[in-house]
Amino acid sequence: MENGSESSGRAPRNTPARLIHDHRVRVLNCSAGGCLLETTRPVTVHTVAALHVSFGGKLFEEVVHVVRSAAVTGGGGLHRVAARFLSTTPPHEGSLRYVMLKESGELLCWLDDPVEE
């Protein structure tokens, strides 16, 4: 999981900065709207991060917004992190949302919904 912005001296103008923190996470639960993760480090609520998940031998990426983060009572330093998917694009092959929608059967319904103007 990556979050924030990184500063490495001189970056070209108009290039966003990124601060990268790698957090190994375990996905406890995932749906078309978000994931419940477990990690050994706390993650601040309202963090926006890139989540990379290996699923079925393929790597999927999604931008997430952390909505809850709490230490697990008696968990030996484990933290549970609830994150919702945050995207301005429709689910596409290669996105974790696409896989979750496909697995839940919601993708076909979502694609068949008429666009309201």
Phi and psi restraints in degrees (range 20) as a CNS / XPLOR table:
assign (resid 1 and name C) (resid 2 and name N)
       (resid 2 and name CA) (resid 2 and name C) 1.0 -113.3 20.0 2
assign (resid 2 and name N) (resid 2 and name CA)
       (resid 2 and name C) (resid 3 and name N) 1.0 147.6 20.0 2
assign (resid 2 and name C) (resid 3 and name N)
       (resid 3 and name CA) (resid 3 and name C) 1.0 -147.5 20.0 2
assign (resid 3 and name N) (resid 3 and name CA)
       (resid 3 and name C) (resid 4 and name N) 1.0 157.5 20.0 2
assign (resid 3 and name C) (resid 4 and name N)
       (resid 4 and name CA) (resid 4 and name C) 1.0 80.1 20.0 2
assign (resid 4 and name N) (resid 4 and name CA)
       (resid 4 and name C) (resid 5 and name N) 1.0 -138.9 20.0 2
assign (resid 4 and name C) (resid 5 and name N)
       (resid 5 and name CA) (resid 5 and name C) 1.0 -145.7 20.0 2
assign (resid 5 and name N) (resid 5 and name CA)
       (resid 5 and name C) (resid 6 and name N) 1.0 146.8 20.0 2
assign (resid 5 and name C) (resid 6 and name N)
       (resid 6 and name CA) (resid 6 and name C) 1.0 -111.9 20.0 2
assign (resid 6 and name N) (resid 6 and name CA)
       (resid 6 and name C) (resid 7 and name N) 1.0 137.7 20.0 2
assign (resid 6 and name C) (resid 7 and name N)
       (resid 7 and name CA) (resid 7 and name C) 1.0 -116.2 20.0 2
assign (resid 7 and name N) (resid 7 and name CA)
       (resid 7 and name C) (resid 8 and name N) 1.0 121.7 20.0 2
assign (resid 7 and name C) (resid 8 and name N)
       (resid 8 and name CA) (resid 8 and name C) 1.0 -127.5 20.0 2
assign (resid 8 and name N) (resid 8 and name CA)
       (resid 8 and name C) (resid 9 and name N) 1.0 57.1 20.0 2
assign (resid 8 and name C) (resid 9 and name N)
       (resid 9 and name CA) (resid 9 and name C) 1.0 80.3 20.0 2
assign (resid 9 and name N) (resid 9 and name CA)
       (resid 9 and name C) (resid 10 and name N) 1.0 -107.7 20.0 2
assign (resid 9 and name C) (resid 10 and name N)
       (resid 10 and name CA) (resid 10 and name C) 1.0 -107.2 20.0 2
assign (resid 10 and name N) (resid 10 and name CA)
       (resid 10 and name C) (resid 11 and name N) 1.0 121.0 20.0 2
assign (resid 10 and name C) (resid 11 and name N)
       (resid 11 and name CA) (resid 11 and name C) 1.0 -112.6 20.0 2
assign (resid 11 and name N) (resid 11 and name CA)
       (resid 11 and name C) (resid 12 and name N) 1.0 147.6 20.0 2
assign (resid 11 and name C) (resid 12 and name N)
       (resid 12 and name CA) (resid 12 and name C) 1.0 -58.3 20.0 2
assign (resid 12 and name N) (resid 12 and name CA)
       (resid 12 and name C) (resid 13 and name N) 1.0 148.5 20.0 2
assign (resid 12 and name C) (resid 13 and name N)
       (resid 13 and name CA) (resid 13 and name C) 1.0 -58.5 20.0 2
assign (resid 13 and name N) (resid 13 and name CA)
       (resid 13 and name C) (resid 14 and name N) 1.0 151.1 20.0 2
assign (resid 13 and name C) (resid 14 and name N)
       (resid 14 and name CA) (resid 14 and name C) 1.0 65.5 20.0 2
assign (resid 14 and name N) (resid 14 and name CA)
       (resid 14 and name C) (resid 15 and name N) 1.0 15.3 20.0 2
assign (resid 14 and name C) (resid 15 and name N)
       (resid 15 and name CA) (resid 15 and name C) 1.0 -103.1 20.0 2
assign (resid 15 and name N) (resid 15 and name CA)
       (resid 15 and name C) (resid 16 and name N) 1.0 122.6 20.0 2
assign (resid 15 and name C) (resid 16 and name N)
       (resid 16 and name CA) (resid 16 and name C) 1.0 -65.4 20.0 2
assign (resid 16 and name N) (resid 16 and name CA)
       (resid 16 and name C) (resid 17 and name N) 1.0 146.3 20.0 2
assign (resid 16 and name C) (resid 17 and name N)
       (resid 17 and name CA) (resid 17 and name C) 1.0 -86.4 20.0 2
assign (resid 17 and name N) (resid 17 and name CA)
       (resid 17 and name C) (resid 18 and name N) 1.0 155.7 20.0 2
assign (resid 17 and name C) (resid 18 and name N)
       (resid 18 and name CA) (resid 18 and name C) 1.0 -137.8 20.0 2
assign (resid 18 and name N) (resid 18 and name CA)
       (resid 18 and name C) (resid 19 and name N) 1.0 135.2 20.0 2
assign (resid 18 and name C) (resid 19 and name N)
       (resid 19 and name CA) (resid 19 and name C) 1.0 -108.6 20.0 2
assign (resid 19 and name N) (resid 19 and name CA)
       (resid 19 and name C) (resid 20 and name N) 1.0 118.4 20.0 2
assign (resid 19 and name C) (resid 20 and name N)
       (resid 20 and name CA) (resid 20 and name C) 1.0 -107.1 20.0 2
assign (resid 20 and name N) (resid 20 and name CA)
       (resid 20 and name C) (resid 21 and name N) 1.0 124.7 20.0 2
assign (resid 20 and name C) (resid 21 and name N)
       (resid 21 and name CA) (resid 21 and name C) 1.0 -126.3 20.0 2
assign (resid 21 and name N) (resid 21 and name CA)
       (resid 21 and name C) (resid 22 and name N) 1.0 116.7 20.0 2
assign (resid 21 and name C) (resid 22 and name N)
       (resid 22 and name CA) (resid 22 and name C) 1.0 -84.7 20.0 2
assign (resid 22 and name N) (resid 22 and name CA)
       (resid 22 and name C) (resid 23 and name N) 1.0 122.9 20.0 2
assign (resid 22 and name C) (resid 23 and name N)
       (resid 23 and name CA) (resid 23 and name C) 1.0 -118.6 20.0 2
assign (resid 23 and name N) (resid 23 and name CA)
       (resid 23 and name C) (resid 24 and name N) 1.0 120.5 20.0 2
assign (resid 23 and name C) (resid 24 and name N)
       (resid 24 and name CA) (resid 24 and name C) 1.0 -76.6 20.0 2
assign (resid 24 and name N) (resid 24 and name CA)
       (resid 24 and name C) (resid 25 and name N) 1.0 127.8 20.0 2
assign (resid 24 and name C) (resid 25 and name N)
       (resid 25 and name CA) (resid 25 and name C) 1.0 -126.6 20.0 2
assign (resid 25 and name N) (resid 25 and name CA)
       (resid 25 and name C) (resid 26 and name N) 1.0 156.4 20.0 2
assign (resid 25 and name C) (resid 26 and name N)
       (resid 26 and name CA) (resid 26 and name C) 1.0 -115.2 20.0 2
assign (resid 26 and name N) (resid 26 and name CA)
       (resid 26 and name C) (resid 27 and name N) 1.0 128.5 20.0 2
assign (resid 26 and name C) (resid 27 and name N)
       (resid 27 and name CA) (resid 27 and name C) 1.0 -81.8 20.0 2
assign (resid 27 and name N) (resid 27 and name CA)
       (resid 27 and name C) (resid 28 and name N) 1.0 117.0 20.0 2
assign (resid 27 and name C) (resid 28 and name N)
       (resid 28 and name CA) (resid 28 and name C) 1.0 -88.7 20.0 2
assign (resid 28 and name N) (resid 28 and name CA)
       (resid 28 and name C) (resid 29 and name N) 1.0 -36.1 20.0 2
assign (resid 28 and name C) (resid 29 and name N)
       (resid 29 and name CA) (resid 29 and name C) 1.0 -157.0 20.0 2
assign (resid 29 and name N) (resid 29 and name CA)
       (resid 29 and name C) (resid 30 and name N) 1.0 144.6 20.0 2
assign (resid 29 and name C) (resid 30 and name N)
       (resid 30 and name CA) (resid 30 and name C) 1.0 -147.1 20.0 2
assign (resid 30 and name N) (resid 30 and name CA)
       (resid 30 and name C) (resid 31 and name N) 1.0 142.7 20.0 2
assign (resid 30 and name C) (resid 31 and name N)
       (resid 31 and name CA) (resid 31 and name C) 1.0 -136.9 20.0 2
assign (resid 31 and name N) (resid 31 and name CA)
       (resid 31 and name C) (resid 32 and name N) 1.0 -174.2 20.0 2
assign (resid 31 and name C) (resid 32 and name N)
       (resid 32 and name CA) (resid 32 and name C) 1.0 -69.4 20.0 2
assign (resid 32 and name N) (resid 32 and name CA)
       (resid 32 and name C) (resid 33 and name N) 1.0 -15.5 20.0 2
assign (resid 32 and name C) (resid 33 and name N)
       (resid 33 and name CA) (resid 33 and name C) 1.0 -103.6 20.0 2
assign (resid 33 and name N) (resid 33 and name CA)
       (resid 33 and name C) (resid 34 and name N) 1.0 -19.9 20.0 2
assign (resid 33 and name C) (resid 34 and name N)
       (resid 34 and name CA) (resid 34 and name C) 1.0 173.7 20.0 2
assign (resid 34 and name N) (resid 34 and name CA)
       (resid 34 and name C) (resid 35 and name N) 1.0 -170.7 20.0 2
assign (resid 34 and name C) (resid 35 and name N)
       (resid 35 and name CA) (resid 35 and name C) 1.0 -138.0 20.0 2
assign (resid 35 and name N) (resid 35 and name CA)
       (resid 35 and name C) (resid 36 and name N) 1.0 152.4 20.0 2
assign (resid 35 and name C) (resid 36 and name N)
       (resid 36 and name CA) (resid 36 and name C) 1.0 -107.8 20.0 2
assign (resid 36 and name N) (resid 36 and name CA)
       (resid 36 and name C) (resid 37 and name N) 1.0 121.8 20.0 2
assign (resid 36 and name C) (resid 37 and name N)
       (resid 37 and name CA) (resid 37 and name C) 1.0 -117.0 20.0 2
assign (resid 37 and name N) (resid 37 and name CA)
       (resid 37 and name C) (resid 38 and name N) 1.0 157.8 20.0 2
assign (resid 37 and name C) (resid 38 and name N)
       (resid 38 and name CA) (resid 38 and name C) 1.0 -126.6 20.0 2
assign (resid 38 and name N) (resid 38 and name CA)
       (resid 38 and name C) (resid 39 and name N) 1.0 134.4 20.0 2
assign (resid 38 and name C) (resid 39 and name N)
       (resid 39 and name CA) (resid 39 and name C) 1.0 -144.7 20.0 2
assign (resid 39 and name N) (resid 39 and name CA)
       (resid 39 and name C) (resid 40 and name N) 1.0 163.3 20.0 2
assign (resid 39 and name C) (resid 40 and name N)
       (resid 40 and name CA) (resid 40 and name C) 1.0 -91.1 20.0 2
assign (resid 40 and name N) (resid 40 and name CA)
       (resid 40 and name C) (resid 41 and name N) 1.0 -3.1 20.0 2
assign (resid 40 and name C) (resid 41 and name N)
       (resid 41 and name CA) (resid 41 and name C) 1.0 -124.4 20.0 2
assign (resid 41 and name N) (resid 41 and name CA)
       (resid 41 and name C) (resid 42 and name N) 1.0 146.0 20.0 2
assign (resid 41 and name C) (resid 42 and name N)
       (resid 42 and name CA) (resid 42 and name C) 1.0 -69.5 20.0 2
assign (resid 42 and name N) (resid 42 and name CA)
       (resid 42 and name C) (resid 43 and name N) 1.0 149.9 20.0 2
assign (resid 42 and name C) (resid 43 and name N)
       (resid 43 and name CA) (resid 43 and name C) 1.0 -124.5 20.0 2
assign (resid 43 and name N) (resid 43 and name CA)
       (resid 43 and name C) (resid 44 and name N) 1.0 130.2 20.0 2
assign (resid 43 and name C) (resid 44 and name N)
       (resid 44 and name CA) (resid 44 and name C) 1.0 -68.0 20.0 2
assign (resid 44 and name N) (resid 44 and name CA)
       (resid 44 and name C) (resid 45 and name N) 1.0 136.0 20.0 2
assign (resid 44 and name C) (resid 45 and name N)
       (resid 45 and name CA) (resid 45 and name C) 1.0 -59.8 20.0 2
assign (resid 45 and name N) (resid 45 and name CA)
       (resid 45 and name C) (resid 46 and name N) 1.0 143.7 20.0 2
assign (resid 45 and name C) (resid 46 and name N)
       (resid 46 and name CA) (resid 46 and name C) 1.0 79.0 20.0 2
assign (resid 46 and name N) (resid 46 and name CA)
       (resid 46 and name C) (resid 47 and name N) 1.0 5.8 20.0 2
assign (resid 46 and name C) (resid 47 and name N)
       (resid 47 and name CA) (resid 47 and name C) 1.0 -67.0 20.0 2
assign (resid 47 and name N) (resid 47 and name CA)
       (resid 47 and name C) (resid 48 and name N) 1.0 136.8 20.0 2
assign (resid 47 and name C) (resid 48 and name N)
       (resid 48 and name CA) (resid 48 and name C) 1.0 -107.3 20.0 2
assign (resid 48 and name N) (resid 48 and name CA)
       (resid 48 and name C) (resid 49 and name N) 1.0 126.0 20.0 2
assign (resid 48 and name C) (resid 49 and name N)
       (resid 49 and name CA) (resid 49 and name C) 1.0 -141.7 20.0 2
assign (resid 49 and name N) (resid 49 and name CA)
       (resid 49 and name C) (resid 50 and name N) 1.0 159.3 20.0 2
assign (resid 49 and name C) (resid 50 and name N)
       (resid 50 and name CA) (resid 50 and name C) 1.0 -92.2 20.0 2
assign (resid 50 and name N) (resid 50 and name CA)
       (resid 50 and name C) (resid 51 and name N) 1.0 124.6 20.0 2
assign (resid 50 and name C) (resid 51 and name N)
       (resid 51 and name CA) (resid 51 and name C) 1.0 -107.4 20.0 2
assign (resid 51 and name N) (resid 51 and name CA)
       (resid 51 and name C) (resid 52 and name N) 1.0 123.8 20.0 2
assign (resid 51 and name C) (resid 52 and name N)
       (resid 52 and name CA) (resid 52 and name C) 1.0 -111.3 20.0 2
assign (resid 52 and name N) (resid 52 and name CA)
       (resid 52 and name C) (resid 53 and name N) 1.0 123.0 20.0 2
assign (resid 52 and name C) (resid 53 and name N)
       (resid 53 and name CA) (resid 53 and name C) 1.0 -127.8 20.0 2
assign (resid 53 and name N) (resid 53 and name CA)
       (resid 53 and name C) (resid 54 and name N) 1.0 132.4 20.0 2
assign (resid 53 and name C) (resid 54 and name N)
       (resid 54 and name CA) (resid 54 and name C) 1.0 -93.0 20.0 2
assign (resid 54 and name N) (resid 54 and name CA)
       (resid 54 and name C) (resid 55 and name N) 1.0 123.5 20.0 2
assign (resid 54 and name C) (resid 55 and name N)
       (resid 55 and name CA) (resid 55 and name C) 1.0 -141.7 20.0 2
assign (resid 55 and name N) (resid 55 and name CA)
       (resid 55 and name C) (resid 56 and name N) 1.0 120.3 20.0 2
assign (resid 55 and name C) (resid 56 and name N)
       (resid 56 and name CA) (resid 56 and name C) 1.0 62.2 20.0 2
assign (resid 56 and name N) (resid 56 and name CA)
       (resid 56 and name C) (resid 57 and name N) 1.0 32.3 20.0 2
assign (resid 56 and name C) (resid 57 and name N)
       (resid 57 and name CA) (resid 57 and name C) 1.0 80.4 20.0 2
assign (resid 57 and name N) (resid 57 and name CA)
       (resid 57 and name C) (resid 58 and name N) 1.0 3.6 20.0 2
assign (resid 57 and name C) (resid 58 and name N)
       (resid 58 and name CA) (resid 58 and name C) 1.0 -119.5 20.0 2
assign (resid 58 and name N) (resid 58 and name CA)
       (resid 58 and name C) (resid 59 and name N) 1.0 151.9 20.0 2
assign (resid 58 and name C) (resid 59 and name N)
       (resid 59 and name CA) (resid 59 and name C) 1.0 -99.3 20.0 2
assign (resid 59 and name N) (resid 59 and name CA)
       (resid 59 and name C) (resid 60 and name N) 1.0 129.6 20.0 2
assign (resid 59 and name C) (resid 60 and name N)
       (resid 60 and name CA) (resid 60 and name C) 1.0 -121.9 20.0 2
assign (resid 60 and name N) (resid 60 and name CA)
       (resid 60 and name C) (resid 61 and name N) 1.0 147.4 20.0 2
assign (resid 60 and name C) (resid 61 and name N)
       (resid 61 and name CA) (resid 61 and name C) 1.0 -127.5 20.0 2
assign (resid 61 and name N) (resid 61 and name CA)
       (resid 61 and name C) (resid 62 and name N) 1.0 145.6 20.0 2
assign (resid 61 and name C) (resid 62 and name N)
       (resid 62 and name CA) (resid 62 and name C) 1.0 -151.2 20.0 2
assign (resid 62 and name N) (resid 62 and name CA)
       (resid 62 and name C) (resid 63 and name N) 1.0 145.5 20.0 2
assign (resid 62 and name C) (resid 63 and name N)
       (resid 63 and name CA) (resid 63 and name C) 1.0 -89.4 20.0 2
assign (resid 63 and name N) (resid 63 and name CA)
       (resid 63 and name C) (resid 64 and name N) 1.0 131.5 20.0 2
assign (resid 63 and name C) (resid 64 and name N)
       (resid 64 and name CA) (resid 64 and name C) 1.0 -125.9 20.0 2
assign (resid 64 and name N) (resid 64 and name CA)
       (resid 64 and name C) (resid 65 and name N) 1.0 157.1 20.0 2
assign (resid 64 and name C) (resid 65 and name N)
       (resid 65 and name CA) (resid 65 and name C) 1.0 -119.2 20.0 2
assign (resid 65 and name N) (resid 65 and name CA)
       (resid 65 and name C) (resid 66 and name N) 1.0 120.0 20.0 2
assign (resid 65 and name C) (resid 66 and name N)
       (resid 66 and name CA) (resid 66 and name C) 1.0 -74.8 20.0 2
assign (resid 66 and name N) (resid 66 and name CA)
       (resid 66 and name C) (resid 67 and name N) 1.0 120.7 20.0 2
assign (resid 66 and name C) (resid 67 and name N)
       (resid 67 and name CA) (resid 67 and name C) 1.0 -107.2 20.0 2
assign (resid 67 and name N) (resid 67 and name CA)
       (resid 67 and name C) (resid 68 and name N) 1.0 -16.6 20.0 2
assign (resid 67 and name C) (resid 68 and name N)
       (resid 68 and name CA) (resid 68 and name C) 1.0 -154.9 20.0 2
assign (resid 68 and name N) (resid 68 and name CA)
       (resid 68 and name C) (resid 69 and name N) 1.0 141.4 20.0 2
assign (resid 68 and name C) (resid 69 and name N)
       (resid 69 and name CA) (resid 69 and name C) 1.0 -148.9 20.0 2
assign (resid 69 and name N) (resid 69 and name CA)
       (resid 69 and name C) (resid 70 and name N) 1.0 126.1 20.0 2
assign (resid 69 and name C) (resid 70 and name N)
       (resid 70 and name CA) (resid 70 and name C) 1.0 -150.0 20.0 2
assign (resid 70 and name N) (resid 70 and name CA)
       (resid 70 and name C) (resid 71 and name N) 1.0 145.6 20.0 2
assign (resid 70 and name C) (resid 71 and name N)
       (resid 71 and name CA) (resid 71 and name C) 1.0 -70.7 20.0 2
assign (resid 71 and name N) (resid 71 and name CA)
       (resid 71 and name C) (resid 72 and name N) 1.0 143.4 20.0 2
assign (resid 71 and name C) (resid 72 and name N)
       (resid 72 and name CA) (resid 72 and name C) 1.0 -82.5 20.0 2
assign (resid 72 and name N) (resid 72 and name CA)
       (resid 72 and name C) (resid 73 and name N) 1.0 122.7 20.0 2
assign (resid 72 and name C) (resid 73 and name N)
       (resid 73 and name CA) (resid 73 and name C) 1.0 -62.4 20.0 2
assign (resid 73 and name N) (resid 73 and name CA)
       (resid 73 and name C) (resid 74 and name N) 1.0 124.2 20.0 2
assign (resid 73 and name C) (resid 74 and name N)
       (resid 74 and name CA) (resid 74 and name C) 1.0 68.7 20.0 2
assign (resid 74 and name N) (resid 74 and name CA)
       (resid 74 and name C) (resid 75 and name N) 1.0 18.8 20.0 2
assign (resid 74 and name C) (resid 75 and name N)
       (resid 75 and name CA) (resid 75 and name C) 1.0 -93.8 20.0 2
assign (resid 75 and name N) (resid 75 and name CA)
       (resid 75 and name C) (resid 76 and name N) 1.0 7.5 20.0 2
assign (resid 75 and name C) (resid 76 and name N)
       (resid 76 and name CA) (resid 76 and name C) 1.0 61.7 20.0 2
assign (resid 76 and name N) (resid 76 and name CA)
       (resid 76 and name C) (resid 77 and name N) 1.0 39.9 20.0 2
assign (resid 76 and name C) (resid 77 and name N)
       (resid 77 and name CA) (resid 77 and name C) 1.0 91.6 20.0 2
assign (resid 77 and name N) (resid 77 and name CA)
       (resid 77 and name C) (resid 78 and name N) 1.0 5.8 20.0 2
assign (resid 77 and name C) (resid 78 and name N)
       (resid 78 and name CA) (resid 78 and name C) 1.0 -80.8 20.0 2
assign (resid 78 and name N) (resid 78 and name CA)
       (resid 78 and name C) (resid 79 and name N) 1.0 150.8 20.0 2
assign (resid 78 and name C) (resid 79 and name N)
       (resid 79 and name CA) (resid 79 and name C) 1.0 -129.3 20.0 2
assign (resid 79 and name N) (resid 79 and name CA)
       (resid 79 and name C) (resid 80 and name N) 1.0 140.1 20.0 2
assign (resid 79 and name C) (resid 80 and name N)
       (resid 80 and name CA) (resid 80 and name C) 1.0 -101.2 20.0 2
assign (resid 80 and name N) (resid 80 and name CA)
       (resid 80 and name C) (resid 81 and name N) 1.0 132.9 20.0 2
assign (resid 80 and name C) (resid 81 and name N)
       (resid 81 and name CA) (resid 81 and name C) 1.0 -126.7 20.0 2
assign (resid 81 and name N) (resid 81 and name CA)
       (resid 81 and name C) (resid 82 and name N) 1.0 121.6 20.0 2
assign (resid 81 and name C) (resid 82 and name N)
       (resid 82 and name CA) (resid 82 and name C) 1.0 -99.5 20.0 2
assign (resid 82 and name N) (resid 82 and name CA)
       (resid 82 and name C) (resid 83 and name N) 1.0 125.9 20.0 2
assign (resid 82 and name C) (resid 83 and name N)
       (resid 83 and name CA) (resid 83 and name C) 1.0 -133.0 20.0 2
assign (resid 83 and name N) (resid 83 and name CA)
       (resid 83 and name C) (resid 84 and name N) 1.0 137.6 20.0 2
assign (resid 83 and name C) (resid 84 and name N)
       (resid 84 and name CA) (resid 84 and name C) 1.0 -104.1 20.0 2
assign (resid 84 and name N) (resid 84 and name CA)
       (resid 84 and name C) (resid 85 and name N) 1.0 148.5 20.0 2
assign (resid 84 and name C) (resid 85 and name N)
       (resid 85 and name CA) (resid 85 and name C) 1.0 -68.3 20.0 2
assign (resid 85 and name N) (resid 85 and name CA)
       (resid 85 and name C) (resid 86 and name N) 1.0 138.3 20.0 2
assign (resid 85 and name C) (resid 86 and name N)
       (resid 86 and name CA) (resid 86 and name C) 1.0 -128.8 20.0 2
assign (resid 86 and name N) (resid 86 and name CA)
       (resid 86 and name C) (resid 87 and name N) 1.0 107.1 20.0 2
assign (resid 86 and name C) (resid 87 and name N)
       (resid 87 and name CA) (resid 87 and name C) 1.0 -151.2 20.0 2
assign (resid 87 and name N) (resid 87 and name CA)
       (resid 87 and name C) (resid 88 and name N) 1.0 150.4 20.0 2
assign (resid 87 and name C) (resid 88 and name N)
       (resid 88 and name CA) (resid 88 and name C) 1.0 -107.0 20.0 2
assign (resid 88 and name N) (resid 88 and name CA)
       (resid 88 and name C) (resid 89 and name N) 1.0 3.4 20.0 2
assign (resid 88 and name C) (resid 89 and name N)
       (resid 89 and name CA) (resid 89 and name C) 1.0 -116.5 20.0 2
assign (resid 89 and name N) (resid 89 and name CA)
       (resid 89 and name C) (resid 90 and name N) 1.0 155.2 20.0 2
assign (resid 89 and name C) (resid 90 and name N)
       (resid 90 and name CA) (resid 90 and name C) 1.0 -66.1 20.0 2
assign (resid 90 and name N) (resid 90 and name CA)
       (resid 90 and name C) (resid 91 and name N) 1.0 158.4 20.0 2
assign (resid 90 and name C) (resid 91 and name N)
       (resid 91 and name CA) (resid 91 and name C) 1.0 -57.6 20.0 2
assign (resid 91 and name N) (resid 91 and name CA)
       (resid 91 and name C) (resid 92 and name N) 1.0 138.5 20.0 2
assign (resid 91 and name C) (resid 92 and name N)
       (resid 92 and name CA) (resid 92 and name C) 1.0 -136.9 20.0 2
assign (resid 92 and name N) (resid 92 and name CA)
       (resid 92 and name C) (resid 93 and name N) 1.0 158.7 20.0 2
assign (resid 92 and name C) (resid 93 and name N)
       (resid 93 and name CA) (resid 93 and name C) 1.0 -56.9 20.0 2
assign (resid 93 and name N) (resid 93 and name CA)
       (resid 93 and name C) (resid 94 and name N) 1.0 128.0 20.0 2
assign (resid 93 and name C) (resid 94 and name N)
       (resid 94 and name CA) (resid 94 and name C) 1.0 106.2 20.0 2
assign (resid 94 and name N) (resid 94 and name CA)
       (resid 94 and name C) (resid 95 and name N) 1.0 -14.2 20.0 2
assign (resid 94 and name C) (resid 95 and name N)
       (resid 95 and name CA) (resid 95 and name C) 1.0 -96.7 20.0 2
assign (resid 95 and name N) (resid 95 and name CA)
       (resid 95 and name C) (resid 96 and name N) 1.0 147.1 20.0 2
assign (resid 95 and name C) (resid 96 and name N)
       (resid 96 and name CA) (resid 96 and name C) 1.0 -64.5 20.0 2
assign (resid 96 and name N) (resid 96 and name CA)
       (resid 96 and name C) (resid 97 and name N) 1.0 -35.4 20.0 2
assign (resid 96 and name C) (resid 97 and name N)
       (resid 97 and name CA) (resid 97 and name C) 1.0 -59.2 20.0 2
assign (resid 97 and name N) (resid 97 and name CA)
       (resid 97 and name C) (resid 98 and name N) 1.0 -40.7 20.0 2
assign (resid 97 and name C) (resid 98 and name N)
       (resid 98 and name CA) (resid 98 and name C) 1.0 -59.2 20.0 2
assign (resid 98 and name N) (resid 98 and name CA)
       (resid 98 and name C) (resid 99 and name N) 1.0 -47.6 20.0 2
assign (resid 98 and name C) (resid 99 and name N)
       (resid 99 and name CA) (resid 99 and name C) 1.0 -62.3 20.0 2
assign (resid 99 and name N) (resid 99 and name CA)
       (resid 99 and name C) (resid 100 and name N) 1.0 -44.1 20.0 2
assign (resid 99 and name C) (resid 100 and name N)
       (resid 100 and name CA) (resid 100 and name C) 1.0 -66.0 20.0 2
assign (resid 100 and name N) (resid 100 and name CA)
       (resid 100 and name C) (resid 101 and name N) 1.0 -41.2 20.0 2
assign (resid 100 and name C) (resid 101 and name N)
       (resid 101 and name CA) (resid 101 and name C) 1.0 -65.4 20.0 2
assign (resid 101 and name N) (resid 101 and name CA)
       (resid 101 and name C) (resid 102 and name N) 1.0 -41.5 20.0 2
assign (resid 101 and name C) (resid 102 and name N)
       (resid 102 and name CA) (resid 102 and name C) 1.0 -64.2 20.0 2
assign (resid 102 and name N) (resid 102 and name CA)
       (resid 102 and name C) (resid 103 and name N) 1.0 -45.7 20.0 2
assign (resid 102 and name C) (resid 103 and name N)
       (resid 103 and name CA) (resid 103 and name C) 1.0 -64.0 20.0 2
assign (resid 103 and name N) (resid 103 and name CA)
       (resid 103 and name C) (resid 104 and name N) 1.0 -34.4 20.0 2
assign (resid 103 and name C) (resid 104 and name N)
       (resid 104 and name CA) (resid 104 and name C) 1.0 -88.1 20.0 2
assign (resid 104 and name N) (resid 104 and name CA)
       (resid 104 and name C) (resid 105 and name N) 1.0 -3.5 20.0 2
assign (resid 104 and name C) (resid 105 and name N)
       (resid 105 and name CA) (resid 105 and name C) 1.0 79.6 20.0 2
assign (resid 105 and name N) (resid 105 and name CA)
       (resid 105 and name C) (resid 106 and name N) 1.0 4.1 20.0 2
assign (resid 105 and name C) (resid 106 and name N)
       (resid 106 and name CA) (resid 106 and name C) 1.0 -82.8 20.0 2
assign (resid 106 and name N) (resid 106 and name CA)
       (resid 106 and name C) (resid 107 and name N) 1.0 -18.4 20.0 2
assign (resid 106 and name C) (resid 107 and name N)
       (resid 107 and name CA) (resid 107 and name C) 1.0 -60.7 20.0 2
assign (resid 107 and name N) (resid 107 and name CA)
       (resid 107 and name C) (resid 108 and name N) 1.0 -45.2 20.0 2
assign (resid 107 and name C) (resid 108 and name N)
       (resid 108 and name CA) (resid 108 and name C) 1.0 -63.4 20.0 2
assign (resid 108 and name N) (resid 108 and name CA)
       (resid 108 and name C) (resid 109 and name N) 1.0 -40.7 20.0 2
assign (resid 108 and name C) (resid 109 and name N)
       (resid 109 and name CA) (resid 109 and name C) 1.0 -65.0 20.0 2
assign (resid 109 and name N) (resid 109 and name CA)
       (resid 109 and name C) (resid 110 and name N) 1.0 -41.8 20.0 2
assign (resid 109 and name C) (resid 110 and name N)
       (resid 110 and name CA) (resid 110 and name C) 1.0 -63.3 20.0 2
assign (resid 110 and name N) (resid 110 and name CA)
       (resid 110 and name C) (resid 111 and name N) 1.0 -41.0 20.0 2
assign (resid 110 and name C) (resid 111 and name N)
       (resid 111 and name CA) (resid 111 and name C) 1.0 -71.2 20.0 2
assign (resid 111 and name N) (resid 111 and name CA)
       (resid 111 and name C) (resid 112 and name N) 1.0 -27.4 20.0 2
assign (resid 111 and name C) (resid 112 and name N)
       (resid 112 and name CA) (resid 112 and name C) 1.0 -84.6 20.0 2
assign (resid 112 and name N) (resid 112 and name CA)
       (resid 112 and name C) (resid 113 and name N) 1.0 -14.1 20.0 2
assign (resid 112 and name C) (resid 113 and name N)
       (resid 113 and name CA) (resid 113 and name C) 1.0 -65.0 20.0 2
assign (resid 113 and name N) (resid 113 and name CA)
       (resid 113 and name C) (resid 114 and name N) 1.0 132.0 20.0 2
assign (resid 113 and name C) (resid 114 and name N)
       (resid 114 and name CA) (resid 114 and name C) 1.0 -69.7 20.0 2
assign (resid 114 and name N) (resid 114 and name CA)
       (resid 114 and name C) (resid 115 and name N) 1.0 147.7 20.0 2
assign (resid 114 and name C) (resid 115 and name N)
       (resid 115 and name CA) (resid 115 and name C) 1.0 -82.8 20.0 2
assign (resid 115 and name N) (resid 115 and name CA)
       (resid 115 and name C) (resid 116 and name N) 1.0 125.2 20.0 2
assign (resid 115 and name C) (resid 116 and name N)
       (resid 116 and name CA) (resid 116 and name C) 1.0 -92.9 20.0 2
assign (resid 116 and name N) (resid 116 and name CA)
       (resid 116 and name C) (resid 117 and name N) 1.0 137.5 20.0 2
